[in-house]
Amino acid sequence: MIINTVEQIKDLTRGAVFLGTGGGGDPYVGELLLLQEIRKGRHVRVIKASELADDAQVVSIAGIGAPSVLVEHLQSEDTCRSLVAKMEAQLGKKIDAIIPAEIGGLNSIIPMAVSAQLGLPVIDADGMGRAFPHLEMVTFSVYGSSAVPICIANEFGDSVIIEKTTTDRKAEDLARGICANLGAMIYSALYPMSGAETKAKAVHNTLSYCMEIGRGIREAREQLSNPIEGIMAILEQPDIDRHARILFEGKVIDINRETRDGWHWASVVMAPLDGGDDRFELDIQNEYLQGKLNGKTTCLVPDLIATLDLDTCEPLTAEALKYGQRLRVIGTAAAPIMRRPECLKVFGPAGFGMDDEFVPLEAL
Amino acid sequence: MRIGIDVGGTNTDAALICDDQVLAGAKSQTTEDVTSGVTSVIQKVLQASGHSHSDVSAVMVGTTHFVNAFVQRKSLLNVACIRIGLPLGSGIPPLVDWPDDLREQIGEHIYMIGGGSYFNGHEYATLDEQALQQAAEDIKAKGITAIAISSVFAPVRPDIETKAAEILNRHLGTAYITLSHQVGGIGLVERENAAIINASLQALSRKVVPSLHQALKELGIDAPLYLSHNDGTLMSTDYAMQFPVMTCSAGPTNSIRGAAFLSGLEEAIVVDIGGTTSDIGGLSKGFPRETSDASDIGGVRTNFSMPDVLSIGLGGGTLVKHDEQGIILGPESVGYQLTEKAMIFGGDVLTTSDIAVANGQMKFGDASLVSHLNEEFIDRVCQAMKSKLESAIDQLKISAEPIPVILVGGGAHLISGELKGTSRVIHPTNSDVANAIGAAIAQVGGRVKRLFDYQVEGGREAALEKAKQEAINNAINAGAQPGTVKVIELEEYPMTHVQSHAVDVKVKAVGQLGE
């Protein structure tokens, strides 16, 4: 697949907000960066992991930082490009392809801009099929690949290499501290992996899924009188392990937000449009973690929750939610690899300090 | 006494007000040059009231003319877009996301210059004066007269943009320079976009505003002229000439403020029913409730505080159809051709106005031309109009409690009786010129929106005090009487994802117009 049109970029961005499950950072700035690359006549080439040689060298590219800094410290052309060169020097090996670590939110688009800049292919896969707040919350890490060495740079030319850490969680803590000292917005090249590792450990086909969702929403809106039917037809295909449920339709009647430990915590309460007694609650810790109908869980992390504008079906981030908004909340099943016990330990309910046992969406 | 004027896309409305009394209202057609429509409506409103031009103490004009010109790509200047930010931002130059036709009109005169600030106000690079001088030479050679300057974290360090403007002024003599910190808050792309839009409108604003002065002079009115700001306050004509982009949402703001004045309410939902659409907005503490969402002006993303207004396809010219499913309202409308095409004017198209006249709610056109409509059908259409409006009102309500609804605008009488979810439905007198009344009663405002480092400012209290004082001074500088200025809005947004003491503070102060 080649990505080289404005429409494709808008579809990708829309899909990335959906898969961001409320968080992941607004991909708008990434969209602009990719748009500029396309205006220059460049393009993104997307390949399947199966096309990689087993000894190919793969790396992830991701941004880390504060949203209010991201919208001022716009990206320079060189920052991420230089990260690839730094990683190559570190490994003593050419990079053959780039893989997104996180397909939800901003970090889905950044790797594609780098791919367009360098002419490197980007792999149709990622490490979670959604967005998570920490860099160790990826299947790569769960299955034994290491985040280090991590090459970090800011836009000013400062750079750091995290050579070795005892755990990937430690790498996350270090990167966060470095971020605070480098202007609160940094970019990183991390999780260097072989082609064989990538094939075995990634969540596959998530980039094309992201595109399919974004395009599906646009087309359903343009062509159907009831767009949600078209969207659900994409999200729910049990024969290829896609399960989806409309969790709730209604309006926001209460939002509690707070900034704690530098993170965005919130809970949102919704009520039906017809004034009925049902109450739906969304728990947010940067991303949506849990949806509950009248106190009973109907979707639980790592399964995905997305909030769509009731009329336009446009996906909305948790920060954009406001009182009175009319929403449709959709739950979709995480990829099967994400639901294995070893993964649930890291980014299932337990990974977020919740006591709940994970139950798949389709069984709730 | 004051004359308030609202220049809309179709109609120019006026209201004459004295000591909180509406003496008269009038309507005229909006003209291409704005001024002749304004002249005509002033004459009409004075005539209707029996007052003379010498009684007028102030004239306030709200106009969507500038935003319409931008949306229609009319009378726009070429703009030199100067961004101070390198080494940052080379991957996302100015205008990246602009529609192609606009990029062409504005010209792609982009200059990226070294310099800029961190969120804490420290410079990461000093202003590259040499590059700026080179840009000035190039701008001079190209004969470009409008310039937009943006810089990284300008709301924290406005002086970097100011210094750049001084250097350009030295080289260029007279140029129209807009600085991004004067038109927007945090969010470089959106703030820069607002500055570029504003710069592109400089030729138009410097033609239209003086021509309004001229029109008053020719009418023999020797009174100060003000323009309506987006936020429902007033600005001087000098300020308006410099910042035409600040008029872009004055229309809906004035109609909500006018509705507040006419009803005496401070908390309500306001519905302004026009020819093609109804605009529904929230009234909170006497001012429009604002949205923080990115707003789109002519296909360009900006971050203005705009009234949170929902437009639905229900107006006096909206077509009424029906099939086996039921009644279909619009979204097509006969718009300004209502008086030719509607049945009450001998036309052959059934509109919502025909239904309202047939139902005896509205006196308009010839009622006998719709007397054949059957009562049950009329009733069903009235119900359909109401439920469409009720659903929109529900979206704007901020709690489940019933709330009063104020109906204004030329089509206000399309709706009669109760509405679900509301405590009462108010049809104030003079509601057809509520927007002009909103312009006439406006106060003078001052705003602050920037990052304050609470540690540097000596704590939260001291920082907020400083922010409030800045807003109050801004209001006084804009013409408010010092004793009357009050802070009516104060919001704090701490930074997330990083430990810091920087807080985005937003303050708004308003005061009475000085005599």
Interface residues (C-beta under 8 A of the other chain):
Chain A: Y28 V29 E31 L32 L33 L35 Q36 R39 G65 A66 P67 S68 V69 V71 E72 H73 L74 Q75 S76 E77 D78 T79 A113 E155 F156 G157 C179 A180 G183 A184 K251 I253 T259 G262 W263 H264 A271 L273 G275 A320 K322 Y323 G324 Q325 R326
Chain B: G85 L86 P87 L88 G89 S90 G91 I92 P93 V96 D97 Y118 F119 Y124 A125 V152 F153 I186 G187 L188 V189 S292 D293 D394 Q395 L396 K397 I398 S399 A400 P494 M495 T496 H497 V498 Q499 S500 D504
